[in-house]
Amino acid sequence: MLQAAGDAIERAIASGDDPFELMLAATGEGPNVCVPYVQLHPFFLEKRAQFKTKEDRRRDALAAEPGPVVWVRRQFNSRRHAAYRLADVDGWHWSNMSGGVMRRANRYYLHGYVWCDAMIAGTIGHTCKHGPPPHRIKVCVTKKGNEKFWQAIEEAAPMDKKPEPRRRRKRARRSR
């Protein structure tokens, strides 16, 4: 496996591809096996500047974008998120219903609408199976992941219309 990791790093330098993807394709093993072998190989740190990983390409694409970049997701707790330009998000509103599967969230979150084909980087829970793209989809914008541009998001979104959280009534205990 260590030899395969070295080969993947050498091919990544020659072709400009991601060494992790090359190792996965060559060995057929999963990422939980391949990634540590590539990262622990002596060539990885030694020749790190000569190839780019998927994460490096994503970081370069985001750095080249003019203006603020917003990370969005379909549901507040989704692990899949995508980057959009702040100017590409419209229809800002507060909601506790997610886009797509219409799940109720644990509280109100800031939501907006984006075109499914306008993302800069990342993935989002949308498949385009129901028709040809582009689709206007509802997305959730959380403060986590958007700390850098949260001030710009607050200026674009209607913060004055944020709903007050409802307090739950406490049930009266029955006396026996």
Rosetta constraint file for C-alpha pairs under 8 A:
AtomPair CA 1 CA 5 HARMONIC 6.21 0.50
AtomPair CA 1 CA 34 HARMONIC 7.94 0.50
AtomPair CA 1 CA 37 HARMONIC 6.89 0.50
AtomPair CA 2 CA 6 HARMONIC 6.35 0.50
AtomPair CA 2 CA 37 HARMONIC 6.01 0.50
AtomPair CA 2 CA 38 HARMONIC 7.52 0.50
AtomPair CA 2 CA 41 HARMONIC 6.71 0.50
AtomPair CA 3 CA 7 HARMONIC 6.27 0.50
AtomPair CA 4 CA 8 HARMONIC 6.10 0.50
AtomPair CA 4 CA 23 HARMONIC 6.67 0.50
AtomPair CA 4 CA 26 HARMONIC 7.66 0.50
AtomPair CA 4 CA 27 HARMONIC 7.52 0.50
AtomPair CA 5 CA 9 HARMONIC 6.27 0.50
AtomPair CA 5 CA 19 HARMONIC 7.86 0.50
AtomPair CA 5 CA 23 HARMONIC 6.21 0.50
AtomPair CA 5 CA 34 HARMONIC 7.62 0.50
AtomPair CA 5 CA 37 HARMONIC 6.06 0.50
AtomPair CA 5 CA 38 HARMONIC 4.93 0.50
AtomPair CA 5 CA 41 HARMONIC 6.76 0.50
AtomPair CA 6 CA 10 HARMONIC 6.28 0.50
AtomPair CA 6 CA 38 HARMONIC 7.31 0.50
AtomPair CA 6 CA 41 HARMONIC 6.72 0.50
AtomPair CA 6 CA 43 HARMONIC 6.68 0.50
AtomPair CA 7 CA 11 HARMONIC 6.14 0.50
AtomPair CA 8 CA 12 HARMONIC 6.03 0.50
AtomPair CA 8 CA 19 HARMONIC 5.15 0.50
AtomPair CA 8 CA 20 HARMONIC 7.43 0.50
AtomPair CA 8 CA 22 HARMONIC 5.54 0.50
AtomPair CA 8 CA 23 HARMONIC 5.33 0.50
AtomPair CA 8 CA 38 HARMONIC 7.98 0.50
AtomPair CA 9 CA 13 HARMONIC 6.33 0.50
AtomPair CA 9 CA 19 HARMONIC 5.14 0.50
AtomPair CA 9 CA 38 HARMONIC 7.54 0.50
AtomPair CA 9 CA 43 HARMONIC 7.11 0.50
AtomPair CA 9 CA 44 HARMONIC 6.89 0.50
AtomPair CA 10 CA 14 HARMONIC 6.39 0.50
AtomPair CA 11 CA 15 HARMONIC 5.88 0.50
AtomPair CA 11 CA 16 HARMONIC 7.85 0.50
AtomPair CA 11 CA 17 HARMONIC 7.61 0.50
AtomPair CA 11 CA 19 HARMONIC 7.39 0.50
AtomPair CA 11 CA 22 HARMONIC 7.77 0.50
AtomPair CA 12 CA 16 HARMONIC 5.13 0.50
AtomPair CA 12 CA 17 HARMONIC 4.77 0.50
AtomPair CA 12 CA 18 HARMONIC 5.76 0.50
AtomPair CA 12 CA 19 HARMONIC 5.15 0.50
AtomPair CA 12 CA 22 HARMONIC 7.40 0.50
AtomPair CA 12 CA 51 HARMONIC 6.03 0.50
AtomPair CA 12 CA 52 HARMONIC 7.91 0.50
AtomPair CA 13 CA 17 HARMONIC 7.43 0.50
AtomPair CA 13 CA 50 HARMONIC 5.78 0.50
AtomPair CA 13 CA 51 HARMONIC 5.05 0.50
AtomPair CA 16 CA 51 HARMONIC 5.98 0.50
AtomPair CA 16 CA 52 HARMONIC 6.82 0.50
AtomPair CA 17 CA 21 HARMONIC 7.72 0.50
AtomPair CA 17 CA 22 HARMONIC 7.36 0.50
AtomPair CA 17 CA 51 HARMONIC 7.39 0.50
AtomPair CA 17 CA 52 HARMONIC 7.03 0.50
AtomPair CA 17 CA 53 HARMONIC 7.38 0.50
AtomPair CA 18 CA 22 HARMONIC 6.35 0.50
AtomPair CA 18 CA 51 HARMONIC 7.38 0.50
AtomPair CA 18 CA 52 HARMONIC 6.13 0.50
AtomPair CA 18 CA 53 HARMONIC 4.69 0.50
AtomPair CA 18 CA 54 HARMONIC 6.20 0.50
AtomPair CA 19 CA 23 HARMONIC 6.12 0.50
AtomPair CA 19 CA 38 HARMONIC 7.45 0.50
AtomPair CA 19 CA 53 HARMONIC 6.85 0.50
AtomPair CA 20 CA 24 HARMONIC 6.21 0.50
AtomPair CA 20 CA 31 HARMONIC 7.89 0.50
AtomPair CA 20 CA 34 HARMONIC 6.95 0.50
AtomPair CA 20 CA 35 HARMONIC 6.09 0.50
AtomPair CA 20 CA 38 HARMONIC 6.86 0.50
AtomPair CA 20 CA 53 HARMONIC 7.53 0.50
AtomPair CA 21 CA 25 HARMONIC 6.22 0.50
AtomPair CA 22 CA 26 HARMONIC 6.10 0.50
AtomPair CA 23 CA 27 HARMONIC 6.02 0.50
AtomPair CA 23 CA 28 HARMONIC 7.98 0.50
AtomPair CA 23 CA 34 HARMONIC 6.43 0.50
AtomPair CA 23 CA 38 HARMONIC 7.91 0.50
AtomPair CA 24 CA 28 HARMONIC 5.47 0.50
AtomPair CA 24 CA 29 HARMONIC 5.85 0.50
AtomPair CA 24 CA 30 HARMONIC 6.51 0.50
AtomPair CA 24 CA 31 HARMONIC 6.80 0.50
AtomPair CA 24 CA 34 HARMONIC 6.32 0.50
AtomPair CA 29 CA 33 HARMONIC 6.34 0.50
AtomPair CA 29 CA 34 HARMONIC 6.52 0.50
AtomPair CA 30 CA 34 HARMONIC 6.31 0.50
AtomPair CA 31 CA 35 HARMONIC 5.46 0.50
AtomPair CA 32 CA 36 HARMONIC 7.17 0.50
AtomPair CA 33 CA 37 HARMONIC 6.98 0.50
AtomPair CA 34 CA 38 HARMONIC 6.36 0.50
AtomPair CA 35 CA 39 HARMONIC 6.16 0.50
AtomPair CA 36 CA 40 HARMONIC 5.96 0.50
AtomPair CA 37 CA 41 HARMONIC 6.10 0.50
AtomPair CA 38 CA 44 HARMONIC 6.58 0.50
AtomPair CA 39 CA 44 HARMONIC 5.92 0.50
AtomPair CA 39 CA 45 HARMONIC 7.80 0.50
AtomPair CA 40 CA 44 HARMONIC 7.05 0.50
AtomPair CA 41 CA 45 HARMONIC 7.78 0.50
AtomPair CA 42 CA 46 HARMONIC 6.42 0.50
AtomPair CA 43 CA 47 HARMONIC 5.52 0.50
AtomPair CA 43 CA 48 HARMONIC 7.55 0.50
AtomPair CA 44 CA 48 HARMONIC 5.44 0.50
AtomPair CA 47 CA 51 HARMONIC 7.50 0.50
AtomPair CA 48 CA 52 HARMONIC 7.84 0.50
AtomPair CA 52 CA 56 HARMONIC 5.61 0.50
AtomPair CA 52 CA 57 HARMONIC 6.56 0.50
AtomPair CA 53 CA 57 HARMONIC 6.43 0.50
AtomPair CA 54 CA 58 HARMONIC 6.25 0.50
AtomPair CA 55 CA 59 HARMONIC 6.17 0.50
AtomPair CA 56 CA 60 HARMONIC 6.18 0.50
AtomPair CA 57 CA 61 HARMONIC 6.18 0.50
AtomPair CA 58 CA 62 HARMONIC 6.29 0.50
AtomPair CA 58 CA 121 HARMONIC 6.16 0.50
AtomPair CA 58 CA 122 HARMONIC 7.97 0.50
AtomPair CA 59 CA 63 HARMONIC 6.15 0.50
AtomPair CA 60 CA 64 HARMONIC 6.26 0.50
AtomPair CA 61 CA 65 HARMONIC 6.69 0.50
AtomPair CA 61 CA 120 HARMONIC 7.29 0.50
AtomPair CA 61 CA 121 HARMONIC 7.53 0.50
AtomPair CA 62 CA 69 HARMONIC 7.43 0.50
AtomPair CA 62 CA 120 HARMONIC 7.20 0.50
AtomPair CA 62 CA 121 HARMONIC 7.53 0.50
AtomPair CA 65 CA 69 HARMONIC 7.59 0.50
AtomPair CA 65 CA 85 HARMONIC 7.85 0.50
AtomPair CA 67 CA 85 HARMONIC 7.21 0.50
AtomPair CA 67 CA 86 HARMONIC 7.55 0.50
AtomPair CA 68 CA 85 HARMONIC 6.15 0.50
AtomPair CA 68 CA 86 HARMONIC 5.68 0.50
AtomPair CA 68 CA 149 HARMONIC 6.20 0.50
AtomPair CA 68 CA 152 HARMONIC 7.47 0.50
AtomPair CA 69 CA 83 HARMONIC 6.27 0.50
AtomPair CA 69 CA 84 HARMONIC 5.66 0.50
AtomPair CA 69 CA 85 HARMONIC 4.61 0.50
AtomPair CA 69 CA 86 HARMONIC 5.56 0.50
AtomPair CA 69 CA 149 HARMONIC 7.30 0.50
AtomPair CA 70 CA 83 HARMONIC 5.51 0.50
AtomPair CA 70 CA 84 HARMONIC 5.32 0.50
AtomPair CA 70 CA 85 HARMONIC 5.99 0.50
AtomPair CA 70 CA 86 HARMONIC 5.65 0.50
AtomPair CA 70 CA 141 HARMONIC 7.70 0.50
AtomPair CA 70 CA 146 HARMONIC 6.25 0.50
AtomPair CA 70 CA 149 HARMONIC 7.32 0.50
AtomPair CA 71 CA 81 HARMONIC 6.34 0.50
AtomPair CA 71 CA 82 HARMONIC 5.45 0.50
AtomPair CA 71 CA 83 HARMONIC 4.47 0.50
AtomPair CA 71 CA 84 HARMONIC 6.43 0.50
AtomPair CA 71 CA 141 HARMONIC 6.76 0.50
AtomPair CA 71 CA 142 HARMONIC 7.97 0.50
AtomPair CA 71 CA 145 HARMONIC 6.55 0.50
AtomPair CA 71 CA 146 HARMONIC 6.27 0.50
AtomPair CA 72 CA 81 HARMONIC 5.45 0.50
AtomPair CA 72 CA 82 HARMONIC 5.49 0.50
AtomPair CA 72 CA 83 HARMONIC 6.36 0.50
AtomPair CA 72 CA 84 HARMONIC 7.44 0.50
AtomPair CA 72 CA 139 HARMONIC 6.00 0.50
AtomPair CA 72 CA 140 HARMONIC 5.60 0.50
AtomPair CA 72 CA 141 HARMONIC 4.96 0.50
AtomPair CA 72 CA 142 HARMONIC 7.24 0.50
AtomPair CA 73 CA 78 HARMONIC 6.32 0.50
AtomPair CA 73 CA 79 HARMONIC 7.80 0.50
AtomPair CA 73 CA 80 HARMONIC 6.36 0.50
AtomPair CA 73 CA 81 HARMONIC 4.60 0.50
AtomPair CA 73 CA 82 HARMONIC 6.53 0.50
AtomPair CA 73 CA 124 HARMONIC 6.11 0.50
AtomPair CA 73 CA 125 HARMONIC 7.45 0.50
AtomPair CA 73 CA 139 HARMONIC 5.49 0.50
AtomPair CA 73 CA 140 HARMONIC 5.25 0.50
AtomPair CA 73 CA 141 HARMONIC 6.71 0.50
AtomPair CA 74 CA 78 HARMONIC 6.78 0.50
AtomPair CA 74 CA 81 HARMONIC 7.74 0.50
AtomPair CA 74 CA 98 HARMONIC 6.31 0.50
AtomPair CA 74 CA 99 HARMONIC 5.56 0.50
AtomPair CA 74 CA 100 HARMONIC 6.89 0.50
AtomPair CA 74 CA 124 HARMONIC 6.70 0.50
AtomPair CA 74 CA 125 HARMONIC 6.03 0.50
AtomPair CA 74 CA 138 HARMONIC 6.85 0.50
AtomPair CA 74 CA 139 HARMONIC 4.68 0.50
AtomPair CA 74 CA 140 HARMONIC 5.60 0.50
AtomPair CA 75 CA 98 HARMONIC 5.23 0.50
AtomPair CA 75 CA 99 HARMONIC 6.78 0.50
AtomPair CA 75 CA 103 HARMONIC 7.53 0.50
AtomPair CA 75 CA 105 HARMONIC 7.74 0.50
AtomPair CA 75 CA 139 HARMONIC 7.16 0.50
AtomPair CA 75 CA 140 HARMONIC 6.01 0.50
AtomPair CA 76 CA 98 HARMONIC 7.46 0.50
AtomPair CA 76 CA 105 HARMONIC 6.91 0.50
AtomPair CA 76 CA 109 HARMONIC 7.48 0.50
AtomPair CA 76 CA 140 HARMONIC 5.97 0.50
AtomPair CA 76 CA 141 HARMONIC 7.60 0.50
AtomPair CA 76 CA 142 HARMONIC 6.88 0.50
AtomPair CA 80 CA 122 HARMONIC 7.44 0.50
AtomPair CA 80 CA 123 HARMONIC 5.74 0.50
AtomPair CA 80 CA 124 HARMONIC 5.30 0.50
AtomPair CA 80 CA 125 HARMONIC 6.72 0.50
AtomPair CA 81 CA 122 HARMONIC 5.88 0.50
AtomPair CA 81 CA 123 HARMONIC 5.55 0.50
AtomPair CA 81 CA 124 HARMONIC 5.23 0.50
AtomPair CA 82 CA 119 HARMONIC 6.36 0.50
AtomPair CA 82 CA 120 HARMONIC 7.27 0.50
AtomPair CA 82 CA 121 HARMONIC 5.61 0.50
AtomPair CA 82 CA 122 HARMONIC 4.14 0.50
AtomPair CA 82 CA 123 HARMONIC 5.12 0.50
AtomPair CA 82 CA 124 HARMONIC 5.77 0.50
AtomPair CA 83 CA 119 HARMONIC 5.74 0.50
AtomPair CA 83 CA 120 HARMONIC 5.39 0.50
AtomPair CA 83 CA 121 HARMONIC 5.23 0.50
AtomPair CA 83 CA 122 HARMONIC 6.24 0.50
AtomPair CA 84 CA 88 HARMONIC 6.46 0.50
AtomPair CA 84 CA 89 HARMONIC 7.33 0.50
AtomPair CA 84 CA 118 HARMONIC 6.95 0.50
AtomPair CA 84 CA 119 HARMONIC 5.03 0.50
AtomPair CA 84 CA 120 HARMONIC 5.64 0.50
AtomPair CA 84 CA 121 HARMONIC 7.64 0.50
AtomPair CA 85 CA 89 HARMONIC 7.08 0.50
AtomPair CA 85 CA 119 HARMONIC 7.94 0.50
AtomPair CA 85 CA 120 HARMONIC 7.66 0.50
AtomPair CA 86 CA 153 HARMONIC 7.37 0.50
AtomPair CA 88 CA 114 HARMONIC 6.25 0.50
AtomPair CA 88 CA 115 HARMONIC 7.84 0.50
AtomPair CA 88 CA 118 HARMONIC 7.70 0.50
AtomPair CA 89 CA 112 HARMONIC 5.97 0.50
AtomPair CA 89 CA 113 HARMONIC 5.59 0.50
AtomPair CA 89 CA 114 HARMONIC 5.16 0.50
AtomPair CA 90 CA 112 HARMONIC 5.55 0.50
AtomPair CA 90 CA 113 HARMONIC 5.32 0.50
AtomPair CA 90 CA 114 HARMONIC 6.74 0.50
AtomPair CA 91 CA 111 HARMONIC 7.89 0.50
AtomPair CA 91 CA 112 HARMONIC 5.06 0.50
AtomPair CA 91 CA 113 HARMONIC 5.70 0.50
AtomPair CA 92 CA 110 HARMONIC 7.02 0.50
AtomPair CA 92 CA 111 HARMONIC 5.69 0.50
AtomPair CA 92 CA 112 HARMONIC 4.39 0.50
AtomPair CA 92 CA 113 HARMONIC 7.25 0.50
AtomPair CA 92 CA 156 HARMONIC 7.87 0.50
AtomPair CA 92 CA 157 HARMONIC 5.41 0.50
AtomPair CA 92 CA 158 HARMONIC 6.79 0.50
AtomPair CA 93 CA 110 HARMONIC 5.87 0.50
AtomPair CA 93 CA 111 HARMONIC 5.37 0.50
AtomPair CA 93 CA 112 HARMONIC 6.27 0.50
AtomPair CA 93 CA 157 HARMONIC 7.12 0.50
AtomPair CA 93 CA 158 HARMONIC 6.73 0.50
AtomPair CA 93 CA 161 HARMONIC 7.95 0.50
AtomPair CA 94 CA 108 HARMONIC 6.00 0.50
AtomPair CA 94 CA 109 HARMONIC 5.53 0.50
AtomPair CA 94 CA 110 HARMONIC 4.62 0.50
AtomPair CA 94 CA 111 HARMONIC 5.82 0.50
AtomPair CA 94 CA 161 HARMONIC 7.50 0.50
AtomPair CA 94 CA 162 HARMONIC 6.05 0.50
AtomPair CA 94 CA 163 HARMONIC 7.18 0.50
AtomPair CA 95 CA 108 HARMONIC 5.03 0.50
AtomPair CA 95 CA 109 HARMONIC 5.61 0.50
AtomPair CA 95 CA 110 HARMONIC 6.47 0.50
AtomPair CA 95 CA 111 HARMONIC 6.49 0.50
AtomPair CA 96 CA 104 HARMONIC 5.54 0.50
AtomPair CA 96 CA 105 HARMONIC 4.92 0.50
AtomPair CA 96 CA 106 HARMONIC 7.14 0.50
AtomPair CA 96 CA 107 HARMONIC 5.71 0.50
AtomPair CA 96 CA 108 HARMONIC 4.39 0.50
AtomPair CA 96 CA 109 HARMONIC 6.08 0.50
AtomPair CA 97 CA 102 HARMONIC 5.58 0.50
AtomPair CA 97 CA 103 HARMONIC 5.52 0.50
AtomPair CA 97 CA 104 HARMONIC 4.57 0.50
AtomPair CA 97 CA 105 HARMONIC 6.03 0.50
AtomPair CA 98 CA 102 HARMONIC 4.82 0.50
AtomPair CA 98 CA 103 HARMONIC 5.23 0.50
AtomPair CA 98 CA 104 HARMONIC 6.37 0.50
AtomPair CA 98 CA 105 HARMONIC 7.01 0.50
AtomPair CA 98 CA 138 HARMONIC 7.28 0.50
AtomPair CA 98 CA 139 HARMONIC 7.18 0.50
AtomPair CA 98 CA 140 HARMONIC 6.99 0.50
AtomPair CA 99 CA 103 HARMONIC 7.61 0.50
AtomPair CA 99 CA 137 HARMONIC 6.85 0.50
AtomPair CA 99 CA 138 HARMONIC 4.64 0.50
AtomPair CA 99 CA 139 HARMONIC 5.91 0.50
AtomPair CA 99 CA 140 HARMONIC 7.72 0.50
AtomPair CA 100 CA 125 HARMONIC 7.92 0.50
AtomPair CA 100 CA 126 HARMONIC 7.52 0.50
AtomPair CA 100 CA 137 HARMONIC 7.57 0.50
AtomPair CA 100 CA 138 HARMONIC 7.22 0.50
AtomPair CA 105 CA 109 HARMONIC 7.99 0.50
AtomPair CA 107 CA 165 HARMONIC 7.27 0.50
AtomPair CA 108 CA 163 HARMONIC 7.24 0.50
AtomPair CA 108 CA 165 HARMONIC 7.73 0.50
AtomPair CA 109 CA 140 HARMONIC 6.73 0.50
AtomPair CA 109 CA 141 HARMONIC 7.02 0.50
AtomPair CA 109 CA 142 HARMONIC 6.82 0.50
AtomPair CA 110 CA 140 HARMONIC 6.00 0.50
AtomPair CA 110 CA 141 HARMONIC 5.42 0.50
AtomPair CA 110 CA 142 HARMONIC 6.82 0.50
AtomPair CA 111 CA 138 HARMONIC 6.82 0.50
AtomPair CA 111 CA 139 HARMONIC 5.53 0.50
AtomPair CA 111 CA 140 HARMONIC 4.43 0.50
AtomPair CA 111 CA 141 HARMONIC 5.68 0.50
AtomPair CA 112 CA 138 HARMONIC 5.76 0.50
AtomPair CA 112 CA 139 HARMONIC 5.53 0.50
AtomPair CA 112 CA 140 HARMONIC 6.62 0.50
AtomPair CA 112 CA 141 HARMONIC 7.50 0.50
AtomPair CA 113 CA 136 HARMONIC 6.26 0.50
AtomPair CA 113 CA 137 HARMONIC 5.41 0.50
AtomPair CA 113 CA 138 HARMONIC 4.58 0.50
AtomPair CA 113 CA 139 HARMONIC 5.93 0.50
AtomPair CA 114 CA 118 HARMONIC 7.44 0.50
AtomPair CA 114 CA 136 HARMONIC 5.49 0.50
AtomPair CA 114 CA 137 HARMONIC 5.54 0.50
AtomPair CA 114 CA 138 HARMONIC 6.69 0.50
AtomPair CA 114 CA 139 HARMONIC 7.17 0.50
AtomPair CA 115 CA 119 HARMONIC 7.81 0.50
AtomPair CA 115 CA 134 HARMONIC 6.05 0.50
AtomPair CA 115 CA 135 HARMONIC 5.51 0.50
AtomPair CA 115 CA 136 HARMONIC 4.55 0.50
AtomPair CA 115 CA 137 HARMONIC 6.19 0.50
AtomPair CA 116 CA 126 HARMONIC 7.53 0.50
AtomPair CA 116 CA 133 HARMONIC 7.27 0.50
AtomPair CA 116 CA 134 HARMONIC 5.71 0.50
AtomPair CA 116 CA 135 HARMONIC 5.48 0.50
AtomPair CA 116 CA 136 HARMONIC 6.30 0.50
AtomPair CA 116 CA 137 HARMONIC 6.46 0.50
AtomPair CA 117 CA 133 HARMONIC 7.11 0.50
AtomPair CA 117 CA 134 HARMONIC 5.77 0.50
AtomPair CA 117 CA 135 HARMONIC 7.71 0.50
AtomPair CA 128 CA 132 HARMONIC 6.41 0.50
AtomPair CA 128 CA 133 HARMONIC 6.15 0.50
AtomPair CA 128 CA 134 HARMONIC 7.96 0.50
AtomPair CA 128 CA 135 HARMONIC 7.52 0.50
AtomPair CA 142 CA 146 HARMONIC 6.92 0.50
AtomPair CA 143 CA 147 HARMONIC 5.97 0.50
AtomPair CA 143 CA 150 HARMONIC 6.68 0.50
AtomPair CA 146 CA 150 HARMONIC 5.65 0.50
AtomPair CA 149 CA 153 HARMONIC 6.32 0.50
AtomPair CA 150 CA 154 HARMONIC 6.08 0.50
AtomPair CA 151 CA 155 HARMONIC 6.37 0.50
AtomPair CA 152 CA 156 HARMONIC 6.36 0.50
AtomPair CA 153 CA 157 HARMONIC 5.99 0.50
AtomPair CA 154 CA 158 HARMONIC 7.21 0.50
AtomPair CA 154 CA 159 HARMONIC 6.31 0.50
AtomPair CA 155 CA 159 HARMONIC 7.95 0.50
AtomPair CA 158 CA 162 HARMONIC 7.32 0.50
